[in-house]
Amino acid sequence: MAAGALQWLAAGVFALALLHTFAASQLERLSHRFPRHAGAWHLLGEVEVVFGFWAALLLLLMALLAGGDEAVRYAESRQYTEPLFVAAVMVIAASRPVLSAVSALTAALARWLPLPALVAQVGLALSLVPLFGSLITEPAAMTLAALMLRGPVFSARCPEGLKYGALGVLFVNVSIGGTLTSYAAPPVLMVAATWQWDSAFMLQHFGWKALLAVVINAAAMTTLLRRHLAADGPADLRPPVPGAVQLVHLLFLAGVVLSAHHPVIFLGLLLFFIGFTQAYERHQSPLILKEALLVGFFLAGLVVLGGLQQWWLQPIVSALSPLALFFGALGLTALTDNAALTYLGSLISGIGEAEKQMLVAGAVAGGGLTVIANAPNPAGVALLRAGFRDGAIGAGGLLLGAALPTAVAAAAFLLL
C-alpha cells in the first residue's frame, strides 16, 4: 500500500473518530429509544470507547490493504506508556485512603477561608487540586478533583448548564495547572528534555500565569455554583481510614508518579497495590478498574490514530508566526491531543524561543475544549458523566463550558 494512500486513509478514519466523539451523547440517547439494541448504542455512545474502536478499524483496514504483518508492525511501533500510566495512576489516586487524605487536607484549608465549608471545599477542588497536578501529575489531579466534585456539583440538583461550566473549568484548570513543573503536564513533558526546559523555567514563564488563571476560573465558577451545591450524599458511617494505610497508599501513588516513564515498574507497583487493597479491604472502596481501563483504551486508540497525522499537522505548525502559532495550537488542540501537538513542534528544526513558548502556551490553554484535547480529560469524563442528562457528556456542551475559562487562560499567557 502506498504511503500517501495510507496517510489519507488514516486521516479519514481520524476524522470519523472526531465526528463520533461529537455524536457520542446522541448515540447514548438512542439506547433509550431503541431498547432492543440498547447494548450496541450504549457501547457506541461510550466516549472512552470511541478512539479504541476506530483505531481497531484502522488496523483492520491496514491488515486488509497492506498485510497483517504491516498492521502489527505499526501497532507495535507506537508508544503506550502514557495510556498505561494514566490507567495506573487513576486506580491509585481514586482509592478511598488517598481521597480521604486529600479531602482532609482541603477541609482543613477550607476552615481558614471566610466561606461556607462546602463552598470553600468546592473552590479548592477547582483550584488547589488542579495545581497539585504539578506535583502528582495531571491525571492524578483530575481523578481526585473529579471525585471531590462528583457529589456536591455533579448532582441532580445542579442545573445542566452549570455542570458543563464546572466541567470546563476543571478541564482547563487541570491542563494549565500542571505547568508549574516540567514533568507533570504531558504537553510540557514532550518538549522539556529537547528544549532543556526545567521546572524553574516553567515556573518563571508559565507557572505563575497559570496560577493566576486557575484562581480566577475557580473563583468565578464557585460563585456561580454556591446556591446549587448539594451535600455529598449520605454520611460515611465506616471507621476513618488509619493514617498508616493512607501513608502506604500515598507512597504507592508517589512510586507510580516517580516511575511514570517505566511501565514495568509502575505496572508492578499497581499489581502490588491491588494486592494490598485486598489485604486491607475493610478500609477500601471498590477500585475504579473498569473506568481506568476504558480511559487507557481511549488514549491507546488516540496514540494509534494520532501516529499517522503528522503529515498534515506538522506543516501547519511550522508555517505559523508566534502569535498565529498560539491560536493555531489552541484550535488544533481541540482536534488532537495537546501532547501530540507539542511533540510535533519539538521535531521542527530551528524553531525560535518565542515560537516554542507560544506553541506550548496555546496547547495547554486549549486543553479543556474537548475530551481528546488533554490526556487526563477522559478520566474526568469517566468519573463524572453519570451526573449529566442520559449519562453522557455532549461535546458541544463541553466546548461552551470551557470557552470562558480557556479565554482567561489564553489572556493570562498572552498578556502577562
FITOR-503234 format. One record per residue (C-alpha): residue in three letters; chain; residue number from 1; x, y, z. Coordinates in steps of 0.1 Angstrom, whole numbers. Layout:
FITOR-503234
<"ALA", "A", NUM, <X, Y, Z>>
...
This chain:
FITOR-503234
<"MET", "A", 1, <0, 0, 0>>
<"ALA", "A", 2, <14, 34, -10>>
<"ALA", "A", 3, <24, 57, 19>>
<"GLY", "A", 4, <2, 85, 6>>
<"ALA", "A", 5, <-28, 63, 4>>
<"LEU", "A", 6, <-22, 51, 39>>
<"GLN", "A", 7, <-19, 87, 52>>
<"TRP", "A", 8, <-52, 97, 36>>
<"LEU", "A", 9, <-69, 65, 50>>
<"ALA", "A", 10, <-56, 73, 85>>
<"ALA", "A", 11, <-68, 110, 82>>
<"GLY", "A", 12, <-102, 98, 71>>
<"VAL", "A", 13, <-106, 74, 99>>
<"PHE", "A", 14, <-93, 101, 124>>
<"ALA", "A", 15, <-120, 125, 110>>
<"LEU", "A", 16, <-147, 99, 115>>
<"ALA", "A", 17, <-135, 93, 151>>
<"LEU", "A", 18, <-137, 130, 158>>
<"LEU", "A", 19, <-173, 131, 144>>
<"HIS", "A", 20, <-181, 100, 165>>
<"THR", "A", 21, <-168, 119, 196>>
<"PHE", "A", 22, <-191, 148, 190>>
<"ALA", "A", 23, <-221, 125, 184>>
<"ALA", "A", 24, <-215, 102, 214>>
<"SER", "A", 25, <-242, 118, 236>>
<"GLN", "A", 26, <-267, 115, 208>>
<"LEU", "A", 27, <-259, 78, 203>>
<"GLU", "A", 28, <-263, 73, 240>>
<"ARG", "A", 29, <-298, 87, 238>>
<"LEU", "A", 30, <-306, 62, 211>>
<"SER", "A", 31, <-301, 34, 236>>
<"HIS", "A", 32, <-332, 46, 254>>
<"ARG", "A", 33, <-353, 50, 222>>
<"PHE", "A", 34, <-344, 15, 208>>
<"PRO", "A", 35, <-341, -8, 238>>
<"ARG", "A", 36, <-338, -39, 217>>
<"HIS", "A", 37, <-303, -28, 206>>
<"ALA", "A", 38, <-296, -7, 237>>
<"GLY", "A", 39, <-263, -25, 243>>
<"ALA", "A", 40, <-249, -16, 209>>
<"TRP", "A", 41, <-260, 20, 211>>
<"HIS", "A", 42, <-246, 23, 246>>
<"LEU", "A", 43, <-213, 9, 235>>
<"LEU", "A", 44, <-210, 33, 206>>
<"GLY", "A", 45, <-221, 61, 230>>
<"GLU", "A", 46, <-193, 55, 254>>
<"VAL", "A", 47, <-168, 83, 248>>
<"GLU", "A", 48, <-139, 62, 262>>
<"VAL", "A", 49, <-146, 35, 235>>
<"VAL", "A", 50, <-146, 58, 205>>
<"PHE", "A", 51, <-109, 61, 196>>
<"GLY", "A", 52, <-102, 25, 205>>
<"PHE", "A", 53, <-130, 14, 182>>
<"TRP", "A", 54, <-117, 35, 153>>
<"ALA", "A", 55, <-81, 25, 159>>
<"ALA", "A", 56, <-91, -11, 157>>
<"LEU", "A", 57, <-109, -4, 125>>
<"LEU", "A", 58, <-78, 14, 111>>
<"LEU", "A", 59, <-56, -16, 119>>
<"LEU", "A", 60, <-81, -40, 103>>
<"LEU", "A", 61, <-81, -19, 71>>
<"MET", "A", 62, <-43, -17, 72>>
<"ALA", "A", 63, <-42, -55, 75>>
<"LEU", "A", 64, <-66, -60, 46>>
<"LEU", "A", 65, <-49, -34, 23>>
<"ALA", "A", 66, <-12, -37, 33>>
<"GLY", "A", 67, <-10, -71, 50>>
<"GLY", "A", 68, <-13, -83, 86>>
<"ASP", "A", 69, <24, -80, 92>>
<"GLU", "A", 70, <24, -43, 84>>
<"ALA", "A", 71, <-6, -36, 106>>
<"VAL", "A", 72, <10, -54, 135>>
<"ARG", "A", 73, <44, -37, 129>>
<"TYR", "A", 74, <27, -3, 131>>
<"ALA", "A", 75, <7, -11, 162>>
<"GLU", "A", 76, <38, -24, 180>>
<"SER", "A", 77, <58, 7, 169>>
<"ARG", "A", 78, <36, 30, 189>>
<"GLN", "A", 79, <45, 42, 225>>
<"TYR", "A", 80, <18, 32, 250>>
<"THR", "A", 81, <34, 43, 282>>
<"GLU", "A", 82, <11, 73, 287>>
<"PRO", "A", 83, <-22, 53, 284>>
<"LEU", "A", 84, <-8, 27, 308>>
<"PHE", "A", 85, <4, 54, 333>>
<"VAL", "A", 86, <-30, 72, 332>>
<"ALA", "A", 87, <-48, 40, 339>>
<"ALA", "A", 88, <-25, 30, 368>>
<"VAL", "A", 89, <-25, 64, 385>>
<"MET", "A", 90, <-63, 67, 382>>
<"VAL", "A", 91, <-68, 35, 402>>
<"ILE", "A", 92, <-45, 45, 430>>
<"ALA", "A", 93, <-55, 82, 432>>
<"ALA", "A", 94, <-92, 72, 433>>
<"SER", "A", 95, <-87, 48, 463>>
<"ARG", "A", 96, <-105, 57, 495>>
<"PRO", "A", 97, <-74, 62, 516>>
<"VAL", "A", 98, <-59, 87, 491>>
<"LEU", "A", 99, <-92, 105, 487>>
<"SER", "A", 100, <-96, 107, 524>>
<"ALA", "A", 101, <-61, 122, 529>>
<"VAL", "A", 102, <-67, 149, 502>>
<"SER", "A", 103, <-102, 156, 514>>
<"ALA", "A", 104, <-90, 161, 550>>
<"LEU", "A", 105, <-63, 185, 537>>
<"THR", "A", 106, <-88, 205, 517>>
<"ALA", "A", 107, <-113, 205, 546>>
<"ALA", "A", 108, <-86, 219, 569>>
<"LEU", "A", 109, <-76, 246, 545>>
<"ALA", "A", 110, <-113, 254, 539>>
<"ARG", "A", 111, <-117, 263, 575>>
<"TRP", "A", 112, <-93, 292, 570>>
<"LEU", "A", 113, <-114, 307, 542>>
<"PRO", "A", 114, <-143, 332, 550>>
<"LEU", "A", 115, <-168, 310, 531>>
<"PRO", "A", 116, <-193, 282, 540>>
<"ALA", "A", 117, <-174, 249, 543>>
<"LEU", "A", 118, <-189, 233, 513>>
<"VAL", "A", 119, <-184, 263, 491>>
<"ALA", "A", 120, <-148, 266, 502>>
<"GLN", "A", 121, <-141, 229, 495>>
<"VAL", "A", 122, <-156, 231, 460>>
<"GLY", "A", 123, <-134, 262, 454>>
<"LEU", "A", 124, <-103, 243, 465>>
<"ALA", "A", 125, <-112, 213, 444>>
<"LEU", "A", 126, <-114, 235, 413>>
<"SER", "A", 127, <-82, 254, 421>>
<"LEU", "A", 128, <-58, 238, 446>>
<"VAL", "A", 129, <-62, 202, 434>>
<"PRO", "A", 130, <-56, 210, 397>>
<"LEU", "A", 131, <-24, 229, 409>>
<"PHE", "A", 132, <-14, 197, 428>>
<"GLY", "A", 133, <-11, 183, 393>>
<"SER", "A", 134, <23, 199, 390>>
<"LEU", "A", 135, <35, 176, 418>>
<"ILE", "A", 136, <14, 144, 414>>
<"THR", "A", 137, <8, 147, 376>>
<"GLU", "A", 138, <-23, 159, 359>>
<"PRO", "A", 139, <-41, 125, 356>>
<"ALA", "A", 140, <-39, 120, 394>>
<"ALA", "A", 141, <-51, 156, 400>>
<"MET", "A", 142, <-80, 151, 376>>
<"THR", "A", 143, <-91, 119, 393>>
<"LEU", "A", 144, <-90, 135, 428>>
<"ALA", "A", 145, <-108, 167, 418>>
<"ALA", "A", 146, <-135, 148, 398>>
<"LEU", "A", 147, <-142, 126, 428>>
<"MET", "A", 148, <-143, 155, 452>>
<"LEU", "A", 149, <-167, 174, 429>>
<"ARG", "A", 150, <-189, 145, 419>>
<"GLY", "A", 151, <-213, 148, 449>>
<"PRO", "A", 152, <-216, 185, 456>>
<"VAL", "A", 153, <-216, 197, 420>>
<"PHE", "A", 154, <-224, 170, 395>>
<"SER", "A", 155, <-257, 160, 411>>
<"ALA", "A", 156, <-294, 162, 400>>
<"ARG", "A", 157, <-298, 195, 419>>
<"CYS", "A", 158, <-273, 215, 399>>
<"PRO", "A", 159, <-285, 229, 365>>
<"GLU", "A", 160, <-271, 212, 335>>
<"GLY", "A", 161, <-255, 244, 321>>
<"LEU", "A", 162, <-236, 249, 354>>
<"LYS", "A", 163, <-224, 213, 353>>
<"TYR", "A", 164, <-209, 219, 319>>
<"GLY", "A", 165, <-194, 252, 331>>
<"ALA", "A", 166, <-178, 234, 361>>
<"LEU", "A", 167, <-165, 206, 339>>
<"GLY", "A", 168, <-150, 231, 315>>
<"VAL", "A", 169, <-133, 249, 344>>
<"LEU", "A", 170, <-120, 217, 358>>
<"PHE", "A", 171, <-106, 205, 325>>
<"VAL", "A", 172, <-89, 239, 317>>
<"ASN", "A", 173, <-75, 243, 352>>
<"VAL", "A", 174, <-60, 208, 352>>
<"SER", "A", 175, <-45, 214, 318>>
<"ILE", "A", 176, <-28, 247, 328>>
<"GLY", "A", 177, <-23, 237, 365>>
<"GLY", "A", 178, <4, 212, 356>>
<"THR", "A", 179, <27, 238, 341>>
<"LEU", "A", 180, <44, 248, 374>>
<"THR", "A", 181, <69, 220, 368>>
<"SER", "A", 182, <85, 204, 338>>
<"TYR", "A", 183, <73, 168, 343>>
<"ALA", "A", 184, <36, 168, 352>>
<"ALA", "A", 185, <18, 181, 321>>
<"PRO", "A", 186, <20, 157, 291>>
<"PRO", "A", 187, <24, 186, 265>>
<"VAL", "A", 188, <53, 200, 286>>
<"LEU", "A", 189, <69, 167, 292>>
<"MET", "A", 190, <71, 161, 254>>
<"VAL", "A", 191, <94, 191, 249>>
<"ALA", "A", 192, <111, 197, 282>>
<"ALA", "A", 193, <142, 175, 275>>
<"THR", "A", 194, <145, 185, 239>>
<"TRP", "A", 195, <143, 222, 246>>
<"GLN", "A", 196, <161, 220, 280>>
<"TRP", "A", 197, <132, 235, 300>>
<"ASP", "A", 198, <135, 227, 337>>
<"SER", "A", 199, <109, 234, 365>>
<"ALA", "A", 200, <125, 268, 373>>
<"PHE", "A", 201, <120, 278, 336>>
<"MET", "A", 202, <84, 266, 337>>
<"LEU", "A", 203, <76, 284, 369>>
<"GLN", "A", 204, <91, 317, 355>>
<"HIS", "A", 205, <75, 316, 321>>
<"PHE", "A", 206, <43, 296, 326>>
<"GLY", "A", 207, <36, 286, 362>>
<"TRP", "A", 208, <27, 320, 378>>
<"LYS", "A", 209, <5, 329, 349>>
<"ALA", "A", 210, <-13, 296, 351>>
<"LEU", "A", 211, <-17, 300, 389>>
<"LEU", "A", 212, <-35, 333, 384>>
<"ALA", "A", 213, <-58, 319, 357>>
<"VAL", "A", 214, <-67, 289, 378>>
<"VAL", "A", 215, <-77, 311, 407>>
<"ILE", "A", 216, <-98, 334, 386>>
<"ASN", "A", 217, <-116, 305, 369>>
<"ALA", "A", 218, <-122, 287, 401>>
<"ALA", "A", 219, <-134, 318, 420>>
<"ALA", "A", 220, <-158, 327, 392>>
<"MET", "A", 221, <-172, 292, 389>>
<"THR", "A", 222, <-176, 287, 426>>
<"THR", "A", 223, <-195, 320, 429>>
<"LEU", "A", 224, <-220, 307, 402>>
<"LEU", "A", 225, <-223, 273, 419>>
<"ARG", "A", 226, <-227, 284, 455>>
<"ARG", "A", 227, <-265, 283, 455>>
<"HIS", "A", 228, <-267, 249, 439>>
<"LEU", "A", 229, <-243, 228, 459>>
<"ALA", "A", 230, <-256, 196, 475>>
<"ALA", "A", 231, <-242, 177, 504>>
<"ASP", "A", 232, <-220, 148, 492>>
<"GLY", "A", 233, <-246, 120, 497>>
<"PRO", "A", 234, <-252, 101, 530>>
<"ALA", "A", 235, <-226, 103, 557>>
<"ASP", "A", 236, <-199, 76, 556>>
<"LEU", "A", 237, <-205, 55, 587>>
<"ARG", "A", 238, <-174, 34, 583>>
<"PRO", "A", 239, <-145, 40, 606>>
<"PRO", "A", 240, <-120, 65, 594>>
<"VAL", "A", 241, <-90, 52, 574>>
<"PRO", "A", 242, <-60, 47, 596>>
<"GLY", "A", 243, <-31, 71, 589>>
<"ALA", "A", 244, <-8, 42, 583>>
<"VAL", "A", 245, <-30, 29, 555>>
<"GLN", "A", 246, <-33, 64, 540>>
<"LEU", "A", 247, <5, 67, 541>>
<"VAL", "A", 248, <10, 34, 523>>
<"HIS", "A", 249, <-14, 45, 496>>
<"LEU", "A", 250, <3, 78, 492>>
<"LEU", "A", 251, <37, 60, 489>>
<"PHE", "A", 252, <22, 38, 461>>
<"LEU", "A", 253, <10, 69, 444>>
<"ALA", "A", 254, <44, 86, 447>>
<"GLY", "A", 255, <61, 55, 434>>
<"VAL", "A", 256, <39, 54, 403>>
<"VAL", "A", 257, <45, 91, 396>>
<"LEU", "A", 258, <82, 88, 400>>
<"SER", "A", 259, <83, 58, 376>>
<"ALA", "A", 260, <60, 73, 351>>
<"HIS", "A", 261, <84, 66, 322>>
<"HIS", "A", 262, <89, 30, 331>>
<"PRO", "A", 263, <58, 8, 326>>
<"VAL", "A", 264, <75, -23, 340>>
<"ILE", "A", 265, <79, -5, 373>>
<"PHE", "A", 266, <46, 13, 377>>
<"LEU", "A", 267, <25, -16, 365>>
<"GLY", "A", 268, <43, -38, 390>>
<"LEU", "A", 269, <35, -13, 417>>
<"LEU", "A", 270, <-1, -12, 406>>
<"LEU", "A", 271, <-4, -50, 409>>
<"PHE", "A", 272, <13, -48, 443>>
<"PHE", "A", 273, <-12, -21, 453>>
<"ILE", "A", 274, <-42, -42, 443>>
<"GLY", "A", 275, <-29, -70, 465>>
<"PHE", "A", 276, <-25, -45, 494>>
<"THR", "A", 277, <-61, -33, 490>>
<"GLN", "A", 278, <-73, -69, 491>>
<"ALA", "A", 279, <-54, -75, 523>>
<"TYR", "A", 280, <-69, -43, 539>>
<"GLU", "A", 281, <-103, -45, 522>>
<"ARG", "A", 282, <-122, -30, 552>>
<"HIS", "A", 283, <-105, 3, 546>>
<"GLN", "A", 284, <-112, 4, 509>>
<"SER", "A", 285, <-140, 14, 484>>
<"PRO", "A", 286, <-143, -6, 451>>
<"LEU", "A", 287, <-113, 3, 429>>
<"ILE", "A", 288, <-122, 20, 396>>
<"LEU", "A", 289, <-106, -6, 375>>
<"LYS", "A", 290, <-132, -5, 347>>
<"GLU", "A", 291, <-131, 32, 344>>
<"ALA", "A", 292, <-93, 33, 344>>
<"LEU", "A", 293, <-91, 5, 317>>
<"LEU", "A", 294, <-116, 23, 295>>
<"VAL", "A", 295, <-96, 55, 297>>
<"GLY", "A", 296, <-64, 37, 289>>
<"PHE", "A", 297, <-82, 21, 259>>
<"PHE", "A", 298, <-93, 56, 247>>
<"LEU", "A", 299, <-58, 70, 250>>
<"ALA", "A", 300, <-42, 40, 233>>
<"GLY", "A", 301, <-66, 44, 204>>
<"LEU", "A", 302, <-56, 81, 202>>
<"VAL", "A", 303, <-19, 70, 201>>
<"VAL", "A", 304, <-26, 46, 172>>
<"LEU", "A", 305, <-47, 71, 152>>
<"GLY", "A", 306, <-26, 101, 160>>
<"GLY", "A", 307, <6, 85, 149>>
<"LEU", "A", 308, <-4, 89, 113>>
<"GLN", "A", 309, <-15, 125, 114>>
<"GLN", "A", 310, <20, 141, 114>>
<"TRP", "A", 311, <20, 146, 76>>
<"TRP", "A", 312, <-7, 173, 78>>
<"LEU", "A", 313, <-2, 187, 113>>
<"GLN", "A", 314, <35, 195, 112>>
<"PRO", "A", 315, <34, 217, 81>>
<"ILE", "A", 316, <7, 238, 97>>
<"VAL", "A", 317, <26, 242, 130>>
<"SER", "A", 318, <59, 250, 113>>
<"ALA", "A", 319, <44, 277, 90>>
<"LEU", "A", 320, <29, 300, 117>>
<"SER", "A", 321, <42, 331, 133>>
<"PRO", "A", 322, <44, 331, 172>>
<"LEU", "A", 323, <10, 348, 177>>
<"ALA", "A", 324, <-6, 327, 150>>
<"LEU", "A", 325, <10, 296, 164>>
<"PHE", "A", 326, <-5, 303, 198>>
<"PHE", "A", 327, <-41, 305, 184>>
<"GLY", "A", 328, <-34, 277, 159>>
<"ALA", "A", 329, <-22, 254, 187>>
<"LEU", "A", 330, <-52, 264, 208>>
<"GLY", "A", 331, <-75, 254, 180>>
<"LEU", "A", 332, <-57, 223, 169>>
<"THR", "A", 333, <-56, 210, 204>>
<"ALA", "A", 334, <-93, 206, 203>>
<"LEU", "A", 335, <-89, 182, 174>>
<"THR", "A", 336, <-58, 163, 187>>
<"ASP", "A", 337, <-41, 156, 220>>
<"ASN", "A", 338, <-21, 186, 230>>
<"ALA", "A", 339, <9, 164, 239>>
<"ALA", "A", 340, <10, 151, 203>>
<"LEU", "A", 341, <9, 187, 191>>
<"THR", "A", 342, <38, 199, 212>>
<"TYR", "A", 343, <58, 167, 203>>
<"LEU", "A", 344, <54, 176, 166>>
<"GLY", "A", 345, <67, 211, 174>>
<"SER", "A", 346, <98, 196, 191>>
<"LEU", "A", 347, <106, 179, 158>>
<"ILE", "A", 348, <108, 212, 139>>
<"SER", "A", 349, <145, 222, 135>>
<"GLY", "A", 350, <154, 258, 141>>
<"ILE", "A", 351, <122, 268, 159>>
<"GLY", "A", 352, <127, 301, 178>>
<"GLU", "A", 353, <122, 305, 216>>
<"ALA", "A", 354, <91, 327, 211>>
<"GLU", "A", 355, <75, 301, 189>>
<"LYS", "A", 356, <83, 274, 214>>
<"GLN", "A", 357, <66, 292, 242>>
<"MET", "A", 358, <36, 302, 221>>
<"LEU", "A", 359, <31, 266, 210>>
<"VAL", "A", 360, <31, 252, 245>>
<"ALA", "A", 361, <10, 280, 259>>
<"GLY", "A", 362, <-16, 276, 232>>
<"ALA", "A", 363, <-16, 238, 236>>
<"VAL", "A", 364, <-22, 239, 274>>
<"ALA", "A", 365, <-47, 268, 272>>
<"GLY", "A", 366, <-68, 248, 248>>
<"GLY", "A", 367, <-66, 215, 268>>
<"GLY", "A", 368, <-102, 217, 281>>
<"LEU", "A", 369, <-121, 223, 249>>
<"THR", "A", 370, <-127, 187, 241>>
<"VAL", "A", 371, <-124, 152, 256>>
<"ILE", "A", 372, <-94, 145, 235>>
<"ALA", "A", 373, <-76, 178, 240>>
<"ASN", "A", 374, <-57, 167, 271>>
<"ALA", "A", 375, <-48, 132, 283>>
<"PRO", "A", 376, <-65, 134, 317>>
<"ASN", "A", 377, <-98, 146, 303>>
<"PRO", "A", 378, <-112, 111, 295>>
<"ALA", "A", 379, <-106, 103, 332>>
<"GLY", "A", 380, <-128, 132, 342>>
<"VAL", "A", 381, <-155, 121, 317>>
<"ALA", "A", 382, <-154, 85, 330>>
<"LEU", "A", 383, <-159, 97, 366>>
<"LEU", "A", 384, <-185, 125, 361>>
<"ARG", "A", 385, <-207, 115, 331>>
<"ALA", "A", 386, <-233, 98, 353>>
<"GLY", "A", 387, <-242, 132, 367>>
<"PHE", "A", 388, <-253, 145, 332>>
<"ARG", "A", 389, <-285, 140, 313>>
<"ASP", "A", 390, <-287, 105, 299>>
<"GLY", "A", 391, <-254, 97, 315>>
<"ALA", "A", 392, <-235, 113, 286>>
<"ILE", "A", 393, <-214, 144, 282>>
<"GLY", "A", 394, <-221, 163, 250>>
<"ALA", "A", 395, <-191, 177, 230>>
<"GLY", "A", 396, <-209, 209, 223>>
<"GLY", "A", 397, <-218, 215, 259>>
<"LEU", "A", 398, <-182, 209, 270>>
<"LEU", "A", 399, <-169, 233, 243>>
<"LEU", "A", 400, <-193, 260, 255>>
<"GLY", "A", 401, <-185, 253, 292>>
<"ALA", "A", 402, <-147, 255, 285>>
<"ALA", "A", 403, <-149, 286, 263>>
<"LEU", "A", 404, <-146, 313, 290>>
<"PRO", "A", 405, <-120, 296, 312>>
<"THR", "A", 406, <-100, 290, 281>>
<"ALA", "A", 407, <-102, 327, 272>>
<"VAL", "A", 408, <-90, 335, 308>>
<"ALA", "A", 409, <-60, 311, 304>>
<"ALA", "A", 410, <-52, 325, 269>>
<"ALA", "A", 411, <-53, 361, 282>>
<"ALA", "A", 412, <-30, 352, 311>>
<"PHE", "A", 413, <-4, 336, 288>>
<"LEU", "A", 414, <-6, 363, 262>>
<"LEU", "A", 415, <-9, 395, 282>>
<"LEU", "A", 416, <11, 388, 314>>
